[in-house]
Structure formats: C-alpha cells, structure tokens
Amino acid sequence: MSNLNLDEIPNQKEKTAIVTGANAGLGFETTLELAKKEIKVIMACRNLNKGESAKDEILKQVPKAQLEVMEIDLSELDSVREFAKSFLAKHSSLNLLVNNAGVMMPPYQKTKDGFELQMAANYFGHFLLTGLLIDIITKTKNSRIISLSSIAHRNASINFKDMQSEQKYSKFGAYGQSKLACLIFSKELQRRLEANKKPNSISVAAHPGASNTELARHLPKLATILLTPFLLLVTHSPRNAAKPTLLASLGKDVDGGDYYGPQGFMEMNGNPGLAKAESQAYDVLTAKKLWEESEKLTDIEFLNY
C-alpha cells in the first residue's frame, strides 16, 4: 500500500485505541483522525491539563468523538504500571496501541529509574506498557501495536556497554539509539507474537519523516536558524507526518513486521508507504539481547520463546 486515503477507510465504532503523547504534534493528529473514524481513543498524556485542552480542541472538530484522557509519564516505570492498571480496570479490549510519545535531544538527564531520559521515554516506557497490556491486546481480534521510530535510526547502534550514556552523552546519538531500539523492538515483537501463536495481533512500525513539532524544542537555536531554509523545503506538517502512523494503524494491506514512512526526499516528507529499515534493525542477536536486557531493567517478562 503506497498511499493513504482516509476517506476510503470505514468507521470503526467498536474499536478502542491508546495513543501515547496524544496532546500535541503527531499524537494529536493521530488521535484526531482515529476519532473521526469513531474509534474510542485513550489519550495517554504526561500533562493532564494539556491533555484536556487537546481533547477540547478535537471535540470542536469531532463533536461526537469518544475521548478519555489518562495520565502517564513514559519516563517513569511506576507511572506506566499505574496507567496500565487503571486501563485494565475499565476496559476489556484494545485494538490499537500507538506507542507515539517521546523526547528528542534534551540535555542529559537520568530518570529516577536510572535510565537516560530518551531511552526511558522513547523506548523502555513503551516496552513496559506493551508488556503490561499484551494479554488484552492479543485477546482482541485484529489488534495492532504501532511503534514509532525515526530516520535517526539509520546511523545508530545499541551500545550495550553504556546504554544509559553514563560514560559519554551525545544528544543525537542517544536519540538515534532510542529510535533504533523502538524499531528493533517492533520487529522482535512480531517474531514473538508468531512464535507464541498469537494470530489476533500484529506489530508494525512507522516513522514521520521530518516535521516541525514540539519534539524539536531542544534543538539549539542557532542550528534551527541556520537550518530553517533547508527545513522548509524538506519538512511536512504534523498532519501529514502522522499519516505513516495512520497507515500502520488503519491500512488494509498491512502485515506484521512492516515499517512505514514518507516516500519523498530521503523519506523526510511525502505520501506514506513502506520505509527502508537499516540492516541493524534486522539483527536477530541484537534484538534478543535488547529484549532480555529490557525485561531485566523494566522487571517484566512476556512472549518468551
């Protein structure tokens, strides 16, 4: 499937979705389009006030939208556990888990769990969230888990000797590592779903290309000024940048293990379609090691084989 026509996708009134980071940028646009399809969306947000404001904005455009704002901080494992507990107490099915929330290139910061912030919010939090919800997902027919990666994965690797950047911190390097981890996770998750004979569910990845969202707020001002003329040529709006996620979530011809992104210049903009994952994303030994390390660090085991 090389394009996405949202008008051709039928309404899906009985479905439930979770979108992390739903109050801004890609998460907001994803939530808006899912709401238009009558899908009930759990807006999983770190800041409840911002979440409620985003909900009100969507209701102006989709008055009958089914939206529920719930608090989650993906950088704190206890917050992820509390969110999952609250969700499972109220819901009996989950068709879409969109692991969207993230941070990009902040100053070095360690979370209370001892993780580098980008690895925590972008990857470890979503790994734990998926594990805590995996039973309800795999019991729901035609369910999908969508992991958000980035073109930044291309030059990245998983540094198992210094995964939390304690010895050396590179903003871009840590971001690339976290997004490579998300892509490796998505593919390994699909392998494990198949190995554990979970036919109801598939794991899919997507990336937005280049877009001017709140995610870029930590970029140096000078770099932003110097790059602005180039960025205007290659970036696209958050609405368009969310289309690969929507294709992965709603597309008819989507297979487990697929990876979607924009089809324009260097996959930075354009219509959504199948994206190119670099070879390190397919490394099965790295995937197994990352999964085992993630289980250890987040204190959860699931889909073992």
C-alpha positions, 0 to 999 in steps of 0.5 A: 500500500503506497498511499493513504486515503482516509476517506476510503477507510470505514468507521470503526465504532467498536474499536478502542485505541491508546495513543501515547503523547496524544496532546500535541504534534503527531499524537494529536493528529493521530488521535484526531483522525482515529476519532473521526473514524469513531474509534474510542481513543485513550489519550495517554498524556504526561500533562493532564491539563494539556491533555484536556485542552487537546481533547477540547480542541478535537471535540470542536472538530469531532463533536461526537468523538469518544475521548478519555484522557489518562495520565502517564509519564513514559519516563517513569516505570511506576507511572506506566504500571499505574496507567496500565492498571487503571486501563485494565480496570475499565476496559476489556479490549484494545485494538490499537496501541500507538506507542507515539510519545517521546523526547528528542535531544534534551540535555542529559538527564537520568530518570529516577529509574536510572535510565537516560531520559530518551531511552526511558521515554522513547523506548523502555516506557513503551516496552513496559506498557506493551508488556503490561497490556499484551494479554488484552491486546492479543485477546482482541481480534485484529489488534495492532501495536504501532511503534514509532521510530525515526530516520535517526535510526539509520546511523545508530547502534545499541551500545550495550556497554553504556546504554544509559550514556553514563560514560559519554552523552551525545544528544543525537546519538542517544536519540538515534539509539532510542529510535533504533531500539523502538524499531528493533523492538517492533520487529522482535515483537512480531517474531514473538507474537508468531512464535507464541501463536498469537494470530489476533495481533500484529506489530508494525512500525512507522516513522514521520519523516521530518516535521516541525513539532514540539519534539524539536524544542531542544534543538539549539537555536542557532542550528534551527536558524541556520537550518530553517531554509533547508527545513522548509523545503524538506519538512511536512506538517504534523498532519501529514507526518502522522499519516505513516502512523495512520497507515500502520494503524488503519491500512488494509494491506498491512502485515506484521513486521512492516515499517512505514514512512514518507516516500519523498526526499530521503523519506523526510516528507511525502505520501506514506508507504513502506520505509527502508529499515537499516540492516541493524534493525534486522539483527536477530542477536541484537534484538534478543539481547535488547529484549532480555536486557529490557525485561531485566531493567523494566522487571517484566517478562512476556512472549518468551520463546 
